[in-house]
Amino acid sequence: MKMLDRARGFAEPLLERAQLDTGENTWSHAQAVAQILQDIGGSEAMQAASFLVYTCDHLNKPYEVISQAFDENLAGLAVETTKLMRVQRQTAAMAHTETVRKMLLAFSRDLRVVMLRLASRLQTLRYLAASKAPVSSDLAKESLHVFAPLANRLGIWQIKWEMEDLSFRFLEPETYKKVAKLLDEKRTQRENYVMHLRDTLQADLAMLGIKAEVQGRPKHIYSIVKKMRGKSLDFDKVLDIRALRVVVANLDDCYGALSWVHSHFSPIPDEFDDYIAKPKANGYQSLHTVVRDKDGQAIEIQIRTQAMHDKAEHGVAAHWVYKEAGAKGYAGVSATGSYDAKIAVLRQLLAWERDLSVAENGAANESQTNQVNSQAAELLNDRIYVLTPDAAVVELTQGATAIDFAYTVHTDLGHRCRGARVDGVLVPLNTPLQNGQTVEITAAKEGGPSRDWLNPELGFLASHRAKTKVRAWFNVQAMQETIAKGREAVEKLLQREGKTSVKLADLAVQLGFKSADELFEVVGKDEYSLRTIEAYFKPAVSDPSADEIVLKRAKTDKNAKGGVLVVGVDSLLTQLAKCCKPAPGDAIGGYVTRGKGVSIHRLQCPNFMALQARQTEQDEGRVIDVAWAQSKTSENSVYPVDVVVEALDRQGLLREILEIFSKDKLNVIAANTQSVRNKQDDTAWMTFTVEVSDAKRLNKVLGNLMELKGVRSARRR
């Protein structure tokens, strides 16, 4: 069976009882759309697609079902068109920048979508006119200001004229009826005159050897109103009310026919246009001239070849051949003229988008018919669309450069971008791109971006997305350098400790990190002390009691080896309490424990004060007086003390604190940090264990710590 017949049979059971939002029967609508496509030269596959599009709403998995019944090509076209129709239904007309963008991108992915949408909208307008049903002004405005300009840009005049007239009829019914009445009043007289002129012109051209088909050109009410309003003319002054179109065989006959017309009538010089020598932007070609007969009546005459006429009437449908193109095709479509023809049509789509974005400028000097909703006038003015060498459309921000384009296509392409060709010409990488340009990137095999790209004064990047990717690349490079530095430091430490067989990942987990790289990172940033790793490898020491850390033997004589002198007791075992960690220079007291000697506390230690308060008669005498021994040996001894720092967490804080300890020649043997997130800020709590020979030296260090930025308090624990 033919594809079209199969599509009809597939769709009819699903659509014959369905209705569109307008109230039109879906099956009737699909048949009419197929007929419109046939009239403008659409292929059988295009006509088949007009039925399949409307079945998607009635299938659970439309792509899979249609692919199996037909092929993936038609399935993709049907699903893509259905998605676009749903977007349009969900968005208020004339206030939908995003909708027009999606329309443009959908058209660019498969150029057949534009034909289906134009044919469908034209049929909707025809149905509303025939049924005399109420018409939304939004739908009429969208048809007039979005779809009709699209048909114009693609050169599909047959759809353009009818869509404009129907939309104008709905928007300004009184004006439409008035002009229609003026056309009807002298229709018979005008048609008789045109018929006589047509026969005369055709016969005389035949005598000259020019085979021509001469026909009256239909007048479109909307174009008449535009001329009347644009040039402030009365109806009788519109010059092309009487119009003829001459279609000849070749280019020479065009100018031969023009010569005959100008020799038999009086041409109006300002009304002659040679669109053959200089075609319109959408590819339209024809000779236009306005002449006056012996009675002074104006007649517009258009002269063109048959090929020019087909292109003018059917536009993209006339010079595109739709066929299956296999894997190398463009969404299953191949164009006559291949790449160049495809680029030409895509650029007309981009020009249509640009027309919408500047519509307000033209509306300012025209009447209410051409006045566009302010939101529609701003459509897409913050975006541009450029083409890849493979004719894919890429959406960019206004002012984007070739580097922005490269990052949009692929991050790696952006990193390796070294040059660009725009429309085949080499340009600097900071050149702003324009709508419709074709961009080709020259890339290195490997490498990364330049820091100059982030300099706003040089103008290399316009999009936030591209800037973020460049910054991320440099952040990754800096992070890798930090990790390499930390890895080197850790590996050297392991060599010194004779622990080269230790697995780095296991070591990181044991130290509380998720991975080895996380450990290397903090070490490389000097935020984690290598001494902590050294301590991990030291032999485990049995935990002393809560109030003990070091055991020493006290002597009462002046040459006592211990660091503490216990008054009245000789050779008594002593230990420094862990809770307050006393050091020489601190006022201290002793507490005789059971079986563990004397525990030495600072006098202001809360635990020691509690022990004094709890003394009973039975325990009386356990709190004793003690003093630091004065000996050369004790002067060389060091004692661990804890320093607690509270500060506003920031980068580099830990390094600055350690530098102060280092300047004062205090050895840090342990450090513990913790960050607490509050509503206002992040607070860092840090505890350092340092070795001192005299507690009085610590006061100076605490003062220096308080001078650091963000430090709120620094004290002994």
C-alpha positions as CSV (number, residue, x, y, z in Angstrom):
1,M,0.0,0.0,0.0
2,K,1.1,3.6,-0.6
3,M,2.4,5.4,2.5
4,L,-0.4,8.0,2.3
5,D,-3.1,5.3,2.1
6,R,-1.6,3.5,5.0
7,A,-1.4,6.7,7.1
8,R,-5.1,7.4,6.4
9,G,-6.1,3.9,7.4
10,F,-4.0,4.0,10.6
11,A,-5.3,7.4,11.7
12,E,-9.0,7.3,10.8
13,P,-10.2,5.0,13.6
14,L,-8.3,7.2,16.1
15,L,-9.4,10.6,14.8
16,E,-12.9,10.3,13.3
17,R,-14.7,11.1,16.6
18,A,-12.0,13.4,18.1
19,Q,-12.2,17.2,18.3
20,L,-9.6,19.9,18.3
21,D,-9.8,22.9,20.7
22,T,-11.5,25.0,18.0
23,G,-14.4,22.5,17.8
24,E,-13.3,21.2,14.4
25,N,-13.3,17.4,13.8
26,T,-9.8,16.2,14.0
27,W,-10.2,13.7,11.1
28,S,-11.6,16.5,8.8
29,H,-8.7,18.8,9.9
30,A,-6.1,16.2,9.0
31,Q,-7.6,15.6,5.6
32,A,-7.7,19.3,4.9
33,V,-4.1,19.8,6.0
34,A,-3.0,17.0,3.7
35,Q,-4.8,18.7,0.8
36,I,-3.1,22.0,1.5
37,L,0.3,20.3,1.5
38,Q,-0.6,18.6,-1.8
39,D,-1.6,22.0,-3.3
40,I,1.7,23.6,-2.5
41,G,3.8,20.6,-3.7
42,G,4.4,18.7,-0.5
43,S,5.5,15.1,-0.9
44,E,3.4,12.0,-0.2
45,A,5.4,11.5,3.0
46,M,4.5,15.0,4.1
47,Q,0.9,14.4,3.5
48,A,1.1,11.1,5.4
49,A,2.7,13.0,8.3
50,S,-0.3,15.3,8.5
51,F,-2.5,12.3,9.7
52,L,0.1,10.8,11.9
53,V,0.7,14.0,13.9
54,Y,-2.8,14.0,15.3
55,T,-2.7,10.3,16.3
56,C,0.1,11.0,18.9
57,D,-2.5,12.3,21.5
58,H,-4.3,9.0,21.2
59,L,-1.3,6.7,21.6
60,N,0.5,5.7,24.9
61,K,3.9,5.4,23.2
62,P,3.5,7.3,19.9
63,Y,7.1,7.1,18.8
64,E,7.4,3.4,19.3
65,V,4.0,2.6,17.7
66,I,4.5,4.8,14.6
67,S,8.1,3.6,14.2
68,Q,6.9,0.1,14.1
69,A,3.9,0.8,11.7
70,F,5.9,3.1,9.4
71,D,9.5,4.2,10.2
72,E,11.5,6.2,12.7
73,N,11.7,9.1,10.3
74,L,7.9,9.7,10.3
75,A,7.6,8.9,13.9
76,G,10.2,11.6,14.8
77,L,8.4,14.1,12.6
78,A,5.0,13.4,14.2
79,V,6.3,13.5,17.8
80,E,8.3,16.7,17.2
81,T,5.3,18.5,15.7
82,T,3.0,17.3,18.4
83,K,5.3,18.6,21.1
84,L,5.4,22.0,19.4
85,M,1.6,22.1,19.2
86,R,1.3,21.3,22.9
87,V,3.7,24.2,23.8
88,Q,1.6,26.6,21.7
89,R,-1.6,25.4,23.4
90,Q,-0.2,26.0,26.8
91,T,1.1,29.5,26.2
92,A,-0.9,32.7,25.8
93,A,-0.6,34.0,22.2
94,M,1.6,37.0,21.6
95,A,3.2,36.8,25.0
96,H,5.4,33.7,24.4
97,T,9.0,34.4,23.7
98,E,9.9,30.9,24.8
99,T,7.3,29.4,22.4
100,V,8.7,31.2,19.4
101,R,12.2,30.0,20.4
102,K,11.0,26.5,20.6
103,M,9.2,26.8,17.3
104,L,12.5,28.0,15.7
105,L,14.5,25.2,17.2
106,A,11.9,22.6,16.3
107,F,11.9,23.9,12.7
108,S,15.7,23.8,12.5
109,R,15.8,20.1,13.7
110,D,13.4,19.0,11.0
111,L,12.4,21.5,8.3
112,R,9.2,19.6,7.5
113,V,7.7,20.7,10.8
114,V,7.3,24.3,9.5
115,M,5.3,23.1,6.5
116,L,3.0,21.1,8.8
117,R,2.4,24.0,11.2
118,L,1.7,26.5,8.4
119,A,-0.8,24.2,6.7
120,S,-2.5,23.3,10.0
121,R,-2.9,27.0,11.0
122,L,-4.3,27.9,7.6
123,Q,-6.9,25.2,7.9
124,T,-7.8,26.3,11.4
125,L,-8.5,29.9,10.0
126,R,-10.5,28.5,7.1
127,Y,-12.6,26.4,9.5
128,L,-13.3,29.4,11.8
129,A,-14.3,31.5,8.8
130,A,-16.6,28.9,7.4
131,S,-18.2,28.0,10.7
132,K,-18.5,31.7,11.8
133,A,-17.4,30.6,15.2
134,P,-16.0,33.1,17.7
135,V,-12.3,33.7,17.1
136,S,-9.8,34.5,19.8
137,S,-8.0,37.8,19.0
138,D,-4.8,36.2,20.3
139,L,-5.0,33.4,17.7
140,A,-5.7,35.9,14.9
141,K,-2.8,38.2,16.0
142,E,-0.4,35.2,16.2
143,S,-1.5,34.1,12.7
144,L,-1.0,37.6,11.3
145,H,2.2,38.6,13.1
146,V,4.0,35.3,13.5
147,F,2.8,32.7,11.0
148,A,2.1,34.9,8.0
149,P,5.6,36.5,8.2
150,L,7.0,33.0,8.5
151,A,5.2,32.0,5.2
152,N,6.5,35.2,3.7
153,R,10.1,34.5,4.7
154,L,9.9,31.0,3.1
155,G,8.3,32.5,0.0
156,I,5.0,30.5,0.3
157,W,2.9,33.4,-1.0
158,Q,-0.2,31.2,-1.5
159,I,-0.4,30.6,2.3
160,K,0.8,34.1,3.2
161,W,-1.9,36.0,1.4
162,E,-4.8,33.8,2.5
163,M,-3.6,33.7,6.2
164,E,-3.2,37.5,6.2
165,D,-6.7,38.1,4.8
166,L,-8.4,35.6,7.1
167,S,-6.6,37.0,10.2
168,F,-7.4,40.6,9.2
169,R,-11.0,39.6,8.7
170,F,-11.2,38.4,12.3
171,L,-9.3,41.3,13.8
172,E,-11.0,44.2,11.9
173,P,-14.3,42.8,10.5
174,E,-15.8,46.2,9.7
175,T,-12.7,47.5,7.7
176,Y,-12.5,44.1,5.9
177,K,-16.2,44.3,4.8
178,K,-15.8,47.9,3.7
179,V,-12.8,47.2,1.4
180,A,-14.4,44.0,0.2
181,K,-17.5,46.0,-0.8
182,L,-15.4,48.5,-2.7
183,L,-13.8,45.7,-4.6
184,D,-17.1,44.1,-5.4
185,E,-18.8,47.4,-6.6
186,K,-16.9,47.5,-9.8
187,R,-15.8,43.9,-10.0
188,T,-17.6,43.1,-13.3
189,Q,-16.3,46.2,-15.1
190,R,-12.8,45.6,-13.8
191,E,-12.8,41.9,-14.7
192,N,-14.0,42.6,-18.2
193,Y,-11.3,45.2,-18.7
194,V,-8.6,42.9,-17.3
195,M,-9.9,40.0,-19.5
196,H,-9.7,42.2,-22.7
197,L,-6.2,43.4,-21.7
198,R,-5.1,39.8,-21.0
199,D,-6.2,38.5,-24.4
200,T,-4.6,41.5,-26.2
201,L,-1.3,41.1,-24.3
202,Q,-1.1,37.3,-24.9
203,A,-1.9,37.6,-28.6
204,D,0.6,40.4,-29.2
205,L,3.4,38.6,-27.3
206,A,2.7,35.4,-29.4
207,M,3.2,37.5,-32.6
208,L,6.6,38.4,-31.2
209,G,7.4,34.8,-30.7
210,I,7.0,35.0,-26.9
211,K,4.9,32.1,-25.6
212,A,3.2,33.5,-22.5
213,E,0.4,32.6,-20.1
214,V,-1.3,35.9,-19.0
215,Q,-3.7,35.8,-16.1
216,G,-5.4,38.3,-13.8
217,R,-3.7,38.5,-10.4
218,P,-6.1,38.2,-7.4
219,K,-6.2,41.2,-5.0
220,H,-5.7,40.6,-1.3
221,I,-7.7,42.8,1.0
222,Y,-5.0,43.0,3.7
223,S,-2.3,44.2,1.2
224,I,-4.7,46.8,-0.1
225,V,-5.4,48.1,3.4
226,K,-1.6,48.2,4.2
227,K,-1.0,50.3,1.1
228,M,-3.9,52.7,1.9
229,R,-2.7,53.2,5.4
230,G,1.0,53.1,4.7
231,K,0.8,55.8,2.0
232,S,-2.3,57.5,3.2
233,L,-4.2,56.7,-0.1
234,D,-7.9,56.5,-0.9
235,F,-9.1,53.2,-2.4
236,D,-9.2,54.7,-5.9
237,K,-5.6,55.7,-5.7
238,V,-4.3,52.2,-5.0
239,L,-2.4,51.5,-8.2
240,D,-2.6,47.7,-8.3
241,I,-6.3,47.2,-8.1
242,R,-6.1,46.1,-11.8
243,A,-3.3,43.6,-12.1
244,L,-1.9,41.0,-14.6
245,R,0.7,38.3,-14.2
246,V,2.7,37.2,-17.2
247,V,4.4,33.8,-17.1
248,V,7.0,33.1,-19.8
249,A,9.4,30.3,-20.7
250,N,12.8,31.9,-20.0
251,L,14.7,34.9,-18.8
252,D,15.1,36.6,-22.2
253,D,11.3,36.4,-22.7
254,C,10.8,38.3,-19.3
255,Y,12.7,41.3,-20.6
256,G,11.1,41.0,-24.1
257,A,7.6,41.1,-22.6
258,L,8.6,44.0,-20.4
259,S,9.8,45.9,-23.5
260,W,6.4,45.3,-25.2
261,V,4.5,46.5,-22.1
262,H,6.5,49.7,-21.7
263,S,6.2,50.5,-25.5
264,H,2.4,50.2,-25.5
265,F,1.6,51.8,-22.1
266,S,3.0,54.7,-20.1
267,P,5.2,53.4,-17.4
268,I,5.4,55.0,-14.0
269,P,9.1,55.2,-13.3
270,D,9.0,55.1,-9.5
271,E,6.9,51.9,-9.6
272,F,9.3,49.7,-11.5
273,D,11.3,46.9,-9.6
274,D,13.6,44.4,-11.1
275,Y,13.6,41.5,-8.6
276,I,15.2,39.2,-11.1
277,A,18.5,41.1,-11.1
278,K,18.2,41.8,-7.4
279,P,16.0,39.1,-5.8
280,K,14.2,39.7,-2.4
281,A,15.8,38.4,0.7
282,N,13.7,35.3,0.7
283,G,14.7,34.5,-2.9
284,Y,11.6,35.9,-4.7
285,Q,12.2,36.8,-8.3
286,S,10.0,38.8,-10.7
287,L,9.7,42.0,-12.8
288,H,7.2,44.5,-11.3
289,T,6.0,47.5,-13.2
290,V,3.0,49.8,-13.0
291,V,1.8,51.5,-16.3
292,R,-1.2,53.7,-17.3
293,D,-3.4,53.0,-20.3
294,K,-4.7,55.7,-22.7
295,D,-7.5,56.6,-20.2
296,G,-4.9,57.1,-17.4
297,Q,-5.9,53.9,-15.4
298,A,-3.1,52.3,-13.5
299,I,-2.3,48.6,-14.2
300,E,0.2,46.5,-12.3
301,I,2.0,43.8,-14.4
302,Q,4.3,41.1,-13.0
303,I,6.5,39.2,-15.4
304,R,8.3,36.0,-14.4
305,T,9.4,32.5,-15.7
306,Q,7.4,29.4,-14.8
307,A,10.2,28.4,-12.3
308,M,10.0,31.8,-10.7
309,H,6.3,31.5,-10.5
310,D,6.3,28.1,-8.8
311,K,8.9,29.3,-6.3
312,A,6.9,32.4,-5.6
313,E,3.6,30.5,-5.1
314,H,4.9,27.5,-3.2
315,G,8.3,28.7,-1.8
316,V,10.1,26.1,0.2
317,A,7.7,23.4,-1.0
318,A,8.6,24.1,-4.6
319,H,12.4,23.9,-4.4
320,W,12.7,21.2,-1.7
321,V,12.4,17.6,-2.6
322,Y,11.4,15.4,0.4
323,K,12.7,11.9,0.3
324,E,14.1,9.3,2.6
325,A,17.9,10.0,3.0
326,G,18.9,7.3,5.4
327,A,21.5,7.8,8.2
328,K,23.2,10.6,6.3
329,G,20.0,12.6,5.9
330,Y,18.9,15.6,7.9
331,A,16.2,14.4,10.1
332,G,15.3,12.0,7.3
333,V,15.1,14.9,4.8
334,S,17.4,15.7,1.9
335,A,17.2,19.0,0.0
336,T,17.8,19.7,-3.7
337,G,21.0,21.6,-3.7
338,S,21.8,19.7,-0.5
339,Y,23.7,21.7,2.1
340,D,23.4,25.2,0.4
341,A,19.7,24.9,0.0
342,K,19.3,23.7,3.6
343,I,21.4,26.6,4.8
344,A,19.3,29.1,2.7
345,V,16.0,27.9,4.3
346,L,17.5,27.9,7.8
347,R,18.6,31.5,7.3
348,Q,15.1,32.5,6.2
349,L,13.9,31.0,9.5
350,L,16.4,33.1,11.4
351,A,15.4,36.2,9.4
352,W,11.8,35.5,10.4
353,E,12.8,35.4,14.1
354,R,14.6,38.7,13.6
355,D,11.6,40.3,11.9
356,L,9.5,39.5,15.0
357,S,12.1,41.0,17.3
358,V,12.1,44.4,15.5
359,A,8.4,44.4,14.6
360,E,7.7,47.4,16.9
361,N,9.9,49.7,14.7
362,G,7.7,49.1,11.7
363,A,4.5,49.3,13.8
364,A,5.3,52.8,15.0
365,N,4.6,54.3,11.6
366,E,1.7,52.1,10.6
367,S,-1.9,51.9,11.7
368,Q,-3.4,49.5,14.3
369,T,-3.2,46.6,11.8
370,N,0.5,46.5,12.0
371,Q,0.8,47.4,15.7
372,V,2.2,44.4,17.5
373,N,1.8,43.6,21.1
374,S,4.7,45.0,23.0
375,Q,5.7,41.6,24.3
376,A,5.8,40.2,20.7
377,A,7.9,43.1,19.7
378,E,10.6,42.0,22.2
379,L,10.6,38.4,20.9
380,L,14.1,36.9,20.9
381,N,15.9,40.3,21.1
382,D,18.2,38.8,23.8
383,R,19.1,35.8,21.7
384,I,20.9,35.0,18.4
385,Y,20.9,31.9,16.4
386,V,23.9,30.7,14.4
387,L,24.6,27.6,12.3
388,T,27.2,24.8,12.7
389,P,28.9,23.5,9.6
390,D,26.5,20.6,9.6
391,A,23.5,23.1,9.5
392,A,22.4,22.6,13.1
393,V,21.0,25.7,14.8
394,V,22.7,26.9,18.0
395,E,21.0,29.4,20.4
396,L,23.3,32.0,22.0
397,T,23.0,35.1,24.1
398,Q,23.2,38.5,22.3
399,G,26.9,39.5,21.9
400,A,28.2,35.9,22.0
401,T,31.5,35.1,20.4
402,A,33.0,32.0,18.7
403,I,34.2,30.8,22.1
404,D,30.7,31.0,23.6
405,F,29.6,29.0,20.5
406,A,32.3,26.4,21.1
407,Y,31.4,25.9,24.7
408,T,27.7,25.6,23.8
409,V,28.4,22.8,21.3
410,H,30.7,20.9,23.7
411,T,32.7,21.8,26.8
412,D,35.9,20.1,25.5
413,L,35.6,21.9,22.2
414,G,35.5,25.2,24.1
415,H,38.6,24.3,26.1
416,R,40.5,23.5,22.9
417,C,39.2,26.4,20.8
418,R,42.0,28.2,19.1
419,G,40.4,29.9,16.1
420,A,37.2,30.4,14.2
421,R,35.8,30.9,10.7
422,V,32.5,32.9,10.4
423,D,30.8,32.4,7.0
424,G,34.2,31.0,5.8
425,V,36.3,34.0,6.9
426,L,38.8,33.9,9.7
427,V,37.8,36.2,12.6
428,P,39.3,37.1,16.0
429,L,37.9,35.0,18.8
430,N,36.3,38.0,20.5
431,T,34.2,39.0,17.4
432,P,30.5,39.2,18.4
433,L,28.4,36.8,16.2
434,Q,25.3,37.8,14.3
435,N,22.1,35.9,13.5
436,G,22.3,33.4,10.7
437,Q,26.1,33.2,10.5
438,T,27.8,29.8,10.0
439,V,30.5,29.2,12.6
440,E,33.4,26.7,12.3
441,I,35.8,26.2,15.2
442,T,39.5,25.4,14.8
443,A,40.6,23.3,17.9
444,A,43.9,22.1,19.3
445,K,44.3,18.4,20.0
446,E,44.8,19.1,23.6
447,G,45.1,22.1,26.0
448,G,42.9,24.5,27.9
449,P,41.5,28.0,27.9
450,S,43.4,31.2,28.3
451,R,43.1,33.4,31.4
452,D,42.5,36.3,29.0
453,W,39.1,34.8,28.2
454,L,37.9,35.8,31.7
455,N,39.0,39.5,31.3
456,P,35.7,41.3,30.6
457,E,37.6,44.2,28.9
458,L,38.8,41.9,26.2
459,G,35.3,40.6,25.3
460,F,36.1,37.0,24.7
461,L,33.0,35.6,26.6
462,A,29.5,36.9,26.8
463,S,27.6,33.9,28.3
464,H,27.5,33.1,32.0
465,R,27.6,29.4,31.1
466,A,30.9,29.7,29.2
467,K,32.5,31.8,31.9
468,T,31.6,29.3,34.5
469,K,33.2,26.4,32.5
470,V,36.4,28.4,32.0
471,R,36.6,29.2,35.8
472,A,35.9,25.5,36.6
473,W,38.8,24.4,34.3
474,F,41.3,26.7,36.2
475,N,39.9,25.6,39.6
476,V,40.5,22.0,38.6
477,Q,44.0,22.8,37.6
478,A,44.7,24.6,40.9
479,M,43.2,21.8,42.9
480,Q,45.3,19.2,41.1
481,E,48.5,21.2,41.9
482,T,47.5,21.4,45.5
483,I,46.8,17.6,45.7
484,A,50.1,16.9,44.0
485,K,51.9,19.1,46.6
486,G,50.1,17.3,49.5
487,R,50.8,13.9,48.0
488,E,54.5,14.6,47.8
489,A,54.6,15.8,51.5
490,V,52.7,12.7,52.7
491,E,54.9,10.3,50.7
492,K,58.1,11.9,52.1
493,L,56.8,11.6,55.6
494,L,56.0,7.9,55.1
495,Q,59.5,7.4,53.7
496,R,61.0,9.0,56.9
497,E,58.8,6.8,59.1
498,G,59.6,3.7,57.1
499,K,55.9,3.2,56.2
500,T,56.1,3.1,52.4
501,S,54.0,-0.1,52.3
502,V,51.0,1.8,53.8
503,K,48.1,2.2,51.4
504,L,47.4,5.9,51.0
505,A,43.6,5.4,50.7
506,D,43.5,3.3,53.9
507,L,45.6,5.9,55.7
508,A,43.2,8.7,54.6
509,V,40.2,6.7,55.9
510,Q,41.9,6.0,59.3
511,L,42.6,9.7,59.6
512,G,38.9,10.6,59.0
513,F,39.0,11.5,55.3
514,K,36.8,10.0,52.5
515,S,39.7,9.6,50.0
516,A,43.4,10.0,49.7
517,D,42.9,13.1,47.5
518,E,40.9,14.8,50.2
519,L,43.8,14.2,52.6
520,F,46.4,15.5,50.1
521,E,44.3,18.6,49.5
522,V,44.2,19.8,53.1
523,V,47.9,18.9,53.5
524,G,48.7,20.8,50.4
525,K,46.8,23.8,51.7
526,D,48.7,23.6,55.0
527,E,45.4,23.0,56.8
528,Y,46.4,19.7,58.2
529,S,49.6,19.1,60.2
530,L,52.0,16.3,59.2
531,R,52.6,15.8,62.9
532,T,49.1,14.4,63.2
533,I,50.1,11.7,60.7
534,E,53.4,11.1,62.6
535,A,51.4,10.6,65.8
536,Y,49.2,8.0,64.1
537,F,52.3,5.8,63.6
538,K,53.6,6.2,67.2
539,P,53.1,3.2,69.5
540,A,49.9,3.4,71.5
541,V,50.3,4.5,75.1
542,S,47.9,3.3,77.8
543,D,45.5,6.0,78.8
544,P,46.2,7.6,82.1
545,S,43.5,8.4,84.5
546,A,41.3,11.5,83.9
547,D,43.5,13.7,86.1
548,E,46.9,12.4,85.1
549,I,49.2,12.8,82.0
550,V,52.8,12.5,83.1
551,L,54.3,10.7,86.1
552,K,57.5,12.1,87.7
553,R,59.4,11.4,90.8
554,A,59.7,14.4,93.1
555,K,62.7,15.3,95.1
556,T,62.9,17.7,98.0
557,D,66.5,18.5,97.5
558,K,67.6,21.3,95.1
559,N,68.9,18.8,92.5
560,A,65.6,16.9,92.2
561,K,65.2,15.4,88.7
562,G,61.4,15.9,88.7
563,G,59.8,19.1,87.6
564,V,57.6,19.4,90.7
565,L,58.7,19.8,94.3
566,V,56.3,18.4,96.8
567,V,56.7,20.1,100.2
568,G,57.3,17.7,103.2
569,V,57.2,14.5,101.1
570,D,60.3,12.8,99.8
571,S,60.5,10.6,96.6
572,L,56.7,10.9,96.1
573,L,55.3,9.9,92.7
574,T,53.6,12.9,90.9
575,Q,51.7,13.4,87.7
576,L,50.4,16.6,86.0
577,A,46.6,16.6,85.8
578,K,45.3,16.3,82.2
579,C,42.2,18.4,83.0
580,C,44.2,21.7,83.4
581,K,47.7,20.8,82.2
582,P,49.8,23.0,84.6
583,A,53.2,24.4,83.6
584,P,55.9,26.3,85.3
585,G,54.7,29.7,86.3
586,D,51.2,28.5,87.2
587,A,50.1,28.5,90.8
588,I,49.6,24.9,91.6
589,G,48.3,22.5,94.2
590,G,48.5,18.8,94.8
591,Y,46.0,16.1,95.6
592,V,47.2,12.7,97.0
593,T,45.4,10.0,95.0
594,R,44.9,6.4,95.9
595,G,47.9,4.3,94.7
596,K,48.9,6.8,92.0
597,G,50.9,9.4,93.8
598,V,50.1,13.1,93.8
599,S,48.1,14.7,91.0
600,I,49.3,18.3,90.3
601,H,46.5,20.9,89.3
602,R,46.4,24.6,88.7
603,L,44.8,26.3,91.7
604,Q,42.0,27.7,89.5
605,C,41.2,24.3,88.0
606,P,37.5,23.5,88.6
607,N,38.3,19.8,89.3
608,F,40.9,20.8,92.0
609,M,38.5,23.2,93.6
610,A,35.8,20.5,93.7
611,L,38.3,18.1,95.3
612,Q,39.1,20.7,98.0
613,A,35.4,21.2,98.7
614,R,34.7,17.5,98.9
615,Q,37.4,16.8,101.6
616,T,36.0,14.9,104.6
617,E,37.6,14.3,107.9
618,Q,38.7,10.9,106.7
619,D,40.3,12.4,103.6
620,E,41.7,15.4,105.4
621,G,45.3,16.2,104.4
622,R,45.0,14.8,100.8
623,V,45.2,18.4,99.4
624,I,48.8,19.5,99.9
625,D,51.0,22.4,99.0
626,V,53.4,22.0,96.0
627,A,55.8,24.2,94.2
628,W,57.9,24.0,91.0
629,A,61.4,22.9,91.5
630,Q,64.2,25.4,90.7
631,S,66.9,23.5,88.9
632,K,68.8,23.6,85.6
633,T,67.2,20.4,84.6
634,S,63.7,21.8,85.1
635,E,64.6,24.9,83.0
636,N,65.1,22.6,80.0
637,S,61.8,20.7,80.5
638,V,58.7,21.4,78.5
639,Y,55.1,21.0,79.4
640,P,52.0,20.4,77.2
641,V,49.2,23.1,77.6
642,D,45.9,23.4,75.7
643,V,45.0,26.7,73.9
644,V,41.4,27.2,72.7
645,V,40.7,29.6,69.8
646,E,37.2,30.8,68.7
647,A,37.2,32.7,65.4
648,L,35.2,33.5,62.2
649,D,36.0,30.7,59.9
650,R,37.9,31.8,56.8
651,Q,40.5,30.5,54.4
652,G,44.1,30.7,55.7
653,L,43.1,31.1,59.4
654,L,44.8,27.9,60.5
655,R,48.0,28.7,58.7
656,E,48.2,32.2,60.3
657,I,47.7,30.7,63.8
658,L,50.4,28.1,63.3
659,E,52.8,30.8,62.1
660,I,52.3,32.7,65.4
661,F,53.2,29.6,67.4
662,S,56.2,29.0,65.1
663,K,57.5,32.6,65.6
664,D,57.4,32.2,69.3
665,K,59.1,28.9,69.1
666,L,56.3,26.9,70.6
667,N,56.0,23.4,69.3
668,V,52.5,22.3,68.4
669,I,52.1,18.6,69.1
670,A,48.3,18.3,68.5
671,A,45.5,20.3,66.8
672,N,41.8,19.7,66.6
673,T,39.5,22.0,64.5
674,Q,35.8,22.1,64.1
675,S,33.6,24.5,62.0
676,V,30.0,25.2,63.1
677,R,27.6,26.8,60.7
678,N,25.3,29.5,62.1
679,K,22.6,31.6,60.5
680,Q,25.0,34.6,60.5
681,D,28.4,33.0,59.7
682,D,30.6,30.0,60.1
683,T,32.5,29.7,63.5
684,A,35.7,27.8,63.8
685,W,36.6,26.2,67.2
686,M,40.3,25.2,67.4
687,T,42.2,23.4,70.2
688,F,46.0,23.3,70.1
689,T,48.3,21.4,72.4
690,V,51.7,23.2,72.6
691,E,54.8,22.6,74.6
692,V,56.0,25.4,76.9
693,S,58.8,25.7,79.5
694,D,57.1,28.6,81.2
695,A,53.4,29.4,81.3
696,K,54.1,33.1,81.4
697,R,55.4,33.0,77.8
698,L,51.9,31.9,76.7
699,N,50.3,35.2,77.6
700,K,52.2,37.0,74.9
701,V,51.2,34.3,72.3
702,L,47.5,34.6,73.3
703,G,47.7,38.4,72.8
704,N,49.2,37.9,69.3
705,L,46.4,35.4,68.4
706,M,43.7,38.0,69.5
707,E,45.1,40.4,66.9
708,L,44.4,38.1,64.0
709,K,41.5,38.9,61.7
710,G,38.2,37.2,62.8
711,V,39.6,35.8,66.1
712,R,37.0,36.3,68.9
713,S,38.8,34.7,71.8
714,A,42.1,32.9,72.6
715,R,42.6,31.3,76.0
716,R,44.1,28.4,77.9
717,R,41.8,25.6,78.6
